[in-house]
Every structure is written in C-alpha cells, then in structure tokens.
Amino acid sequence: MNPDAGPDSAPENTSAAEPAESAADATGSRPSGLSRRGLFGLVGAGAAGLVVGGAAGAAAGAAAASASSQRDAIYPFYGARQAGITTPAQDRLHFASYDMAAGAGRDDLIELLQDWTYAAARMTQGLEVTDGGAVGGSPLAPPADTGEALGLPAAGLTITFGFGPTLFSTDDGEDRFGIAAQRPQLLTRLPRFSGDSLRPELGGGDLCIQACADDPQVAVHAIRNLSRIAFGRASIRWSQLGFGRTSSTSTSQLTPRNLFGFKDGTANVKSEDAKLVDDQVFVGSTDSPAWLAGGSYLVTRKIRMIIETWDRTRLEEQERVIGRDKGEGAPLSGGTEFTEPDFEAETGAGTPAIDTDAHVRLAHPTVNKGASLLRRGYNFVDGNDELGRLDAGLFFMSYQRSPEQFIGIQRSLAADALNEYIKHVGSAIFAIPPGAREGSYVGAPLLA
Amino acid sequence: MNPDAGPDSAPENTSAAEPAESAADATGSRPSGLSRRGLFGLVGAGAAGLVVGGAAGAAAGAAAASASSQRDAIYPFYGARQAGITTPAQDRLHFASYDMAAGAGRDDLIELLQDWTYAAARMTQGLEVTDGGAVGGSPLAPPADTGEALGLPAAGLTITFGFGPTLFSTDDGEDRFGIAAQRPQLLTRLPRFSGDSLRPELGGGDLCIQACADDPQVAVHAIRNLSRIAFGRASIRWSQLGFGRTSSTSTSQLTPRNLFGFKDGTANVKSEDAKLVDDQVFVGSTDSPAWLAGGSYLVTRKIRMIIETWDRTRLEEQERVIGRDKGEGAPLSGGTEFTEPDFEAETGAGTPAIDTDAHVRLAHPTVNKGASLLRRGYNFVDGNDELGRLDAGLFFMSYQRSPEQFIGIQRSLAADALNEYIKHVGSAIFAIPPGAREGSYVGAPLLA
C-alpha cells in the first residue's frame, strides 16, 4: 500500500492479506490506544479510579487471530479508499447510524473518529480491541473488548464510516463541529419520492458505520464495540442486521436472490471494471469538495416487501414485473443471466418482450443517462408484525460518485411495476470519506 | 432408517446423507402434494380457479439440490426422532410460534400437519416446495415455492415441530381439537420464576417450528414457506432470528461464545453420550403419554442481556459471576475448559474458588438432582432501543425429557449472580412429538 497514491489511481483495499504481525504494527502507528474519552466509554459514567493496564489476563486474547479458512479473508483497513465498497460483498451486515451527543463539539468528533479508526483497524485484522495496554487488560478493569469474537477469524470484516448531512449543520443551521462550509453541496436529505412511506426513526443520522463480514457474530461484535467506545459522544439512532447479500460486487461471485425469489444485482457495478468504478462509484480528484476525493456517497433505503401479496402473484406476472425469468434470471428478451436486456425486442404479438414498466427496464443505465450504482444491499427479517406476517424486505445500499445517480434512477422507478409490492420505510444518505492513511484517521482530510 | 425401531433405541436423524434421488422418493410416499387448503395458502383468499400444474417452468428448480460443500450436510427428515434436537447445532436459527385460526378444527390441524410434513421433508433435502405438480409449477399460478433458496444447498436444514399447551385446550378449557385428554400432564405454562419480566406477545403458542441451518436464507425460506402453507389455518404469533449458536450438541464442535463474551454450553449434553441423551432428553417408551415416546419437551426463553452494564463490569467480577475464566473457559477451580468444576475447592483465603452464587455452580447437575438439559440457544440482536442500546441477548432453547428438569434448574438460578445482567422477556413450552415415519406425518401418534 502506498499512502501517497492518488485516490483515482489507487485500488481499494480489497486484496486478502495474511493476519501477520505487520497488521498489528500497522494499527499501532497514530492511535496507539484509545483516547481518555474512549477509555471512559469502556467503564461508563458510574466507574472511576480504575487501574487500567497490567499484564494479567493477557492470555485471554491469544486465540483471536487464529483459525483461518478459505472464506476467512482479511482486508487491509488503511488505504486510499475505504474497504467495504468494492470489496466482494460479504454474506452478513450490521449497519448502525449514530447521532452525536447534545453538546459534543469538534474536538469530541475528532477524538471519536480517532478512537473508531484505532479500534476498526484492529478488529478488521482479527485482533481484539485493547485500551492501549496489554491484550486482555487488567482483571480490575472492564475488558476493553467485549469478547464474543474471541477465537473467531476476521471473517472478511470491513468497517466503513460515513458522515450524514446533519453532521455539517443541523436543520436549524447550527454548525456544531465547524464544518458547515465543508459540506458537499449534494449531501442533503434525499427528496421525497413517489410512494415514500418513510419513518423518521428509521432514517437519517450524523454518522454511520457499515460492518460487513462472513460471520454475523463478527459484524455484531464490531458495531457493539464501536458503539461502546462512542459512549457519551455518540449513540445509535437506528440499526439494521442483514442476513443475505443481494448483490455481487465482483465477477467472481454468484448472483444471490432477494426475498422476491429473484436473482438480484446481475447488472451491478463490479469491482473488476476499474473504469466504471472510477466513473460511477468514487468521487474524483477534480470533483468538489476536495476532501471527499477518493470517497463516495452512500444511500440506504429500508424497503419492506409485501411478501404475502407477492407470493400470491402468478409466476408470469412476477416475471413481467421484474423483466427477467425467475429460474435463470435471463432478461425476458432472451438469452441467459448475463445477456444484456434488449428493450426493443417484441413478442409475436407486437408487444415489448420487456414490459414498459418492468423493473429491469426502468433501473437500466440506458434510461438513466448512463447512470449506474454499486449496490450492496442485504435481505432482512425483523421478526413479524401483529398480523403474523414476516416483517421482511431489502435493506438497499448503493454507493455512487454523486447522489444524483440514485435520485435519477429512483425517479425513473416511480413507474416501476414493482412498487405495488414494496414500501420504502427508511432513508439515509452519507458522504463516505476516503480511506485513512496509516498514522492518520478516517475523516482527517475534513477535520485535520 | 428402520421406521419400526423403538424410540428408545433408534438414533436421531443426525447422520449426513447424500442429496440423492432416494430423498425425493422418500418425500413422495403419503403426502404426494399439498392439501386443497395448503394449495389455497399459496394463492390466498382473493384468487380462485387457477390452473395448477403443467410442465412449463420446470427448469426453475433444477439448481436447488446442487453445489454442496463441507458444511452442507443433508439430514433425513423421517425417523423415530425428529431431527434438530441432537443434530450438531447449526449456525443460524429462525424460530416461529403459531396460533391456530379461530374456528379451525381437528381436521384442519391434521391437514396442516400433513402439509407441513410434506413441505418440510422436501426442503430439508434441498428440494423446492411443489404443489404436487411439476417443480416450478405453471406460469399461470403463483409459484409453489417462494424461490429465495433456489440454487442454495440444504445447508444442514432441520425443521422441528412442537405442540404448545394451548393446542390441547385453551385457558378456558375449550377442547378445540379433541385432544384435551391426550395432553401430557407436565405440558402446562411454566411457573413464574423470580425476576421474570415476561411479555405475553413474546411467548406461548399452539404450535412451533424450529428451523436451523448453516445459511440463514435457508432457515428463513423454510419458515416463510411453512407460514404461507398455513394460510387461513394458523399464523405466526411470535418469531425469532438467531445468528450465532451458543451451544455445542456434539463433541466435534468447538464451544461458541455468547454475547457476554464467555464460552457457553461447555457442559452441555452431547449427542455422543447416548445414555445421557436417552436419560435426559427424550421421552421414554414407559413414560406417559405413550404418543410422546421418542419425543421431548422444548423450553424457549427470550433473555435480554443488559450488555451495557455487563460491559462496564470488571473482568474479575465477570469471571466470578460466571464461575469460569473468560479467555479459556476453565472453571475457577482450575484446569482447562473441559475440567469438571470443583465446587469444594477454596482459594488461599478460605473462600470458595467458585462463588456460591456463580452461574456454573447453580446450573450444575450436582445441585439439581442430577438434572441436565440439552441446550440449543442462539444469540440475537433485534436492532436497538430508543436509548441507542442494542436490543440483544440469548434466545435460550433447551430440550429435556421432562419440563421438571428445566423448572428445577431455573429455580436454582433464582440466586444466580448473573441475574443482575439479564431479563427474561419471553417464555414458551412445547411438547415435541416423535419423528414421522415415511408415509405418515408429524403428530400422527397423537391425532391419527
């Protein structure tokens, strides 16, 4: 990794690396431990005067970085771009949106991002969070790491941080962190879309963390420990667990199925297409603002599926709505899964083979001024509602160079035949800063 | 498998089998398709006169039973005992409790269990649900299978059915299904325990289904399709997703960690100990009632962990509360993880090495008249609460020959030091009938 490489030319941190000692070295450069506030999060408001440090209990963490299997990739944390964007989509998600505490200021934000950087750099390498002292810590202090991932491999964990519009100034215009002038012009609450049924408590947020891994316990462990470290400075506003990825971000991955039973994300931006990735996913070095070069924009939409209605729809109607066949995933204009849809094709009867309001047509770059999205969504089931129906759907996430890509496509989808079967209930947008260089922290180009 | 073998001598269906044609044959014996009511569930109340069957679309399911890897076991569905009890605990859970519809009668219950048996026997073999016609069904009908598991292997899926106390008669004494006289005497709502904080909507139920798999999408697919088939006859009362097993049920499995960060279930009943399994887990042939021989009792407890408080407790206190060390899982009386705890051991100061109110002491068979449980719990995170804290904990499940085993142990735990950090919010109990023989259905000994 060359920390001086420009954001446009440097690849994202997606190559699998060994869990070697060098990983531990890499995490030790700037933040050699948590800040006093981060340590405070570990003990809470009620505790004081604890002895922190000491050698006892060091054995506790010995198993942390052991036992790797084929799916147990370890991705570098530091780099020109944050990991977790073009990284081959892992199987599981824990996503959390945070609000800064009332009264927190610029220094608190910087310190929090430094602490988060320190802890994320360790956890993504399969290492325990420490307080800067011995692994395992003192028996007289609360453990710095909550422990449920002890003995588990890194499981491909990536931790990706983002900044919401309200971080730059509140709706009242208050510039809490002295960064209002740095707000990307396009980073504003998304416009209202046709059919939106948004619940404020399921959207928005000052900050976000996306934790993806091939083991849900590893993703949950990451969000839990980062939330704990944030104690007194930021707390979770909303969160989401996802159990099955609904997109491939690499040509090496099989296309998964969403809860409508269809293959999803066949035409997704893939990391191997470097030109498309540079063009559509990452903010360029000549884009504005400069601090966001090498970063991206993330849109999240919690989309509840009305699966009972869908399940009672006949197969040919399901396929008409999507514009693909259900078994193979081929466009209804013919071919196989990866055949480009032919929107001019007609059936014998002279009607379009792919309906005018089919999802695949309205989401396609050809009807959206060439815009595409790198999708990274997950299936979710949040229990059931009072009528005994599964509360299930798609937690949609897309990364794009500009929010206008998402907005344009979402407006096209106003006519989508699929709308009868879905309801958007949560919405958020975040600016995703570039990756941190070793010795620095995520967000430094904005705040340093 | 010998369907005539007695329930005491026959092993549970836990040997991994090939996804061979014989599996498909096995599922075709009695229920060669869904009942008319089961088919009705596939189309819903609004649809009528659909053409069901036909050859088109048969290709859709072709990939279903392909692609097996090392962890992709396939367990037989039919057998003297239900699978999913001593089966090596899979990584993921989707559990659902159902209430029968108002007005449903004995014939509805029988038909539902026959439909569920038919569909479960297929899904556990990695096969699609069909309506009895061609795989994939007609384009003019809703697909019989919802499709999100197409192309996925069986992933070790087991589906385990149970009967709640209210199935045998309501609290008002109404004998809806003509089985009140068959109610196991011990199958009654659990007594109130010290510290219970139960919410009725998170417990109870006429019927339950436990779906365990190594892929959450496979477990979710099973519950979703069985719920759909139940349409008009039964609906979900409550449900629970679990993302990480917290017990081993086989000596071949590593001990996992719960969200307190401790290894859990070290002393669990393991399937390899046939004598203990027969003695403690399964109802014997001389027990009462006779129809339950080869079955078991399942207790579920949704236990919310107060993880923020726990996380601020110092390491030595955490270890004192559990009675084991956090890193290795060894009892505080010394040794390694699998060393038996020595409750007589004292520290130099003359105090017990394992505290008198340590969890490991109070849960141990030696203080519970030799009773043990086969635990099969899962970690859960159900998002976060309004204070920004993770809504997380343990979905405890235990199988035992008699509910009195659980009741006795839970009463011992009234003094458990761990109680300061947990809250029981959901509770249910179910009689688990023996396995179904090929050509029959789950529950036939009770209802046939």
Boltz contact constraints between the chains, C-beta under 6 A:
constraints:
  - contact:
      token1: [A, 43]
      token2: [B, 312]
      max_distance: 6.0
  - contact:
      token1: [A, 44]
      token2: [B, 312]
      max_distance: 6.0
  - contact:
      token1: [A, 57]
      token2: [B, 315]
      max_distance: 6.0
  - contact:
      token1: [A, 59]
      token2: [B, 327]
      max_distance: 6.0
  - contact:
      token1: [A, 60]
      token2: [B, 326]
      max_distance: 6.0
  - contact:
      token1: [A, 60]
      token2: [B, 327]
      max_distance: 6.0
  - contact:
      token1: [A, 139]
      token2: [B, 315]
      max_distance: 6.0
  - contact:
      token1: [A, 139]
      token2: [B, 316]
      max_distance: 6.0
  - contact:
      token1: [A, 140]
      token2: [B, 314]
      max_distance: 6.0
  - contact:
      token1: [A, 141]
      token2: [B, 314]
      max_distance: 6.0
  - contact:
      token1: [A, 142]
      token2: [B, 312]
      max_distance: 6.0
  - contact:
      token1: [A, 142]
      token2: [B, 313]
      max_distance: 6.0
  - contact:
      token1: [A, 142]
      token2: [B, 314]
      max_distance: 6.0
  - contact:
      token1: [A, 143]
      token2: [B, 315]
      max_distance: 6.0
  - contact:
      token1: [A, 146]
      token2: [B, 261]
      max_distance: 6.0
  - contact:
      token1: [A, 146]
      token2: [B, 311]
      max_distance: 6.0
  - contact:
      token1: [A, 147]
      token2: [B, 261]
      max_distance: 6.0
  - contact:
      token1: [A, 147]
      token2: [B, 326]
      max_distance: 6.0
  - contact:
      token1: [A, 148]
      token2: [B, 257]
      max_distance: 6.0
  - contact:
      token1: [A, 148]
      token2: [B, 259]
      max_distance: 6.0
  - contact:
      token1: [A, 148]
      token2: [B, 261]
      max_distance: 6.0
  - contact:
      token1: [A, 216]
      token2: [B, 243]
      max_distance: 6.0
  - contact:
      token1: [A, 217]
      token2: [B, 244]
      max_distance: 6.0
  - contact:
      token1: [A, 220]
      token2: [B, 381]
      max_distance: 6.0
  - contact:
      token1: [A, 228]
      token2: [B, 311]
      max_distance: 6.0
  - contact:
      token1: [A, 235]
      token2: [B, 388]
      max_distance: 6.0
  - contact:
      token1: [A, 236]
      token2: [B, 384]
      max_distance: 6.0
  - contact:
      token1: [A, 236]
      token2: [B, 388]
      max_distance: 6.0
  - contact:
      token1: [A, 239]
      token2: [B, 383]
      max_distance: 6.0
  - contact:
      token1: [A, 239]
      token2: [B, 384]
      max_distance: 6.0
  - contact:
      token1: [A, 241]
      token2: [B, 381]
      max_distance: 6.0
  - contact:
      token1: [A, 243]
      token2: [B, 216]
      max_distance: 6.0
  - contact:
      token1: [A, 244]
      token2: [B, 217]
      max_distance: 6.0
  - contact:
      token1: [A, 257]
      token2: [B, 148]
      max_distance: 6.0
  - contact:
      token1: [A, 259]
      token2: [B, 148]
      max_distance: 6.0
  - contact:
      token1: [A, 261]
      token2: [B, 146]
      max_distance: 6.0
  - contact:
      token1: [A, 261]
      token2: [B, 147]
      max_distance: 6.0
  - contact:
      token1: [A, 261]
      token2: [B, 148]
      max_distance: 6.0
  - contact:
      token1: [A, 311]
      token2: [B, 146]
      max_distance: 6.0
  - contact:
      token1: [A, 311]
      token2: [B, 228]
      max_distance: 6.0
  - contact:
      token1: [A, 312]
      token2: [B, 43]
      max_distance: 6.0
  - contact:
      token1: [A, 312]
      token2: [B, 44]
      max_distance: 6.0
  - contact:
      token1: [A, 312]
      token2: [B, 142]
      max_distance: 6.0
  - contact:
      token1: [A, 313]
      token2: [B, 142]
      max_distance: 6.0
  - contact:
      token1: [A, 314]
      token2: [B, 140]
      max_distance: 6.0
  - contact:
      token1: [A, 314]
      token2: [B, 141]
      max_distance: 6.0
  - contact:
      token1: [A, 314]
      token2: [B, 142]
      max_distance: 6.0
  - contact:
      token1: [A, 315]
      token2: [B, 139]
      max_distance: 6.0
  - contact:
      token1: [A, 315]
      token2: [B, 143]
      max_distance: 6.0
  - contact:
      token1: [A, 316]
      token2: [B, 139]
      max_distance: 6.0
  - contact:
      token1: [A, 326]
      token2: [B, 60]
      max_distance: 6.0
  - contact:
      token1: [A, 326]
      token2: [B, 147]
      max_distance: 6.0
  - contact:
      token1: [A, 327]
      token2: [B, 59]
      max_distance: 6.0
  - contact:
      token1: [A, 327]
      token2: [B, 60]
      max_distance: 6.0
  - contact:
      token1: [A, 381]
      token2: [B, 220]
      max_distance: 6.0
  - contact:
      token1: [A, 381]
      token2: [B, 241]
      max_distance: 6.0
  - contact:
      token1: [A, 383]
      token2: [B, 239]
      max_distance: 6.0
  - contact:
      token1: [A, 384]
      token2: [B, 236]
      max_distance: 6.0
  - contact:
      token1: [A, 384]
      token2: [B, 239]
      max_distance: 6.0
  - contact:
      token1: [A, 388]
      token2: [B, 235]
      max_distance: 6.0
  - contact:
      token1: [A, 388]
      token2: [B, 236]
      max_distance: 6.0
